[in-house]
Amino acid sequence: FSRLLGKEAIFKIETRAILEGLRLAWKKGIHQLEVESDNVLLIETIVEGVAEDNQLMELRRIHQMVCR
């Protein structure tokens, strides 16, 4: 998929891309999938559970989805 995001920080753009990918998968009934990214900080933030305390709304939503 592709989306025009404008001028935003790369961390936020990559976070939004992962969230949109998860949403698309969930809509298609895919609830188990592997997410890959070259942004180690983003993946660690999601995996370590610090996402739910983060100020970035997209990170909190990703955390909610992966904890279902």
Contacts in CASP RR format, 6 or more apart in sequence:
PFRMAT RR
TARGET T0000
AUTHOR 0000-0000-0000
METHOD contacts of the structure
MODEL  1
FSRLLGKEAIFKIETRAILEGLRLAWKKGIHQLEVESDNVLLIETIVEGV
AEDNQLMELRRIHQMVCR
1 20 0 8 1.000
1 21 0 8 1.000
1 24 0 8 1.000
3 16 0 8 1.000
3 17 0 8 1.000
3 20 0 8 1.000
5 13 0 8 1.000
5 16 0 8 1.000
10 39 0 8 1.000
11 39 0 8 1.000
11 41 0 8 1.000
11 42 0 8 1.000
11 56 0 8 1.000
12 56 0 8 1.000
12 58 0 8 1.000
14 37 0 8 1.000
14 39 0 8 1.000
14 42 0 8 1.000
15 42 0 8 1.000
15 56 0 8 1.000
15 58 0 8 1.000
15 59 0 8 1.000
15 62 0 8 1.000
16 58 0 8 1.000
18 35 0 8 1.000
18 37 0 8 1.000
18 42 0 8 1.000
18 46 0 8 1.000
18 58 0 8 1.000
18 62 0 8 1.000
19 58 0 8 1.000
19 61 0 8 1.000
19 62 0 8 1.000
19 65 0 8 1.000
22 33 0 8 1.000
22 35 0 8 1.000
22 62 0 8 1.000
22 65 0 8 1.000
22 66 0 8 1.000
23 65 0 8 1.000
25 31 0 8 1.000
25 33 0 8 1.000
26 65 0 8 1.000
31 68 0 8 1.000
35 43 0 8 1.000
35 46 0 8 1.000
37 43 0 8 1.000
45 51 0 8 1.000
45 54 0 8 1.000
45 59 0 8 1.000
46 59 0 8 1.000
46 62 0 8 1.000
46 63 0 8 1.000
46 66 0 8 1.000
49 63 0 8 1.000
51 59 0 8 1.000
51 60 0 8 1.000
51 62 0 8 1.000
51 63 0 8 1.000
52 60 0 8 1.000
52 63 0 8 1.000
52 64 0 8 1.000
54 60 0 8 1.000
END
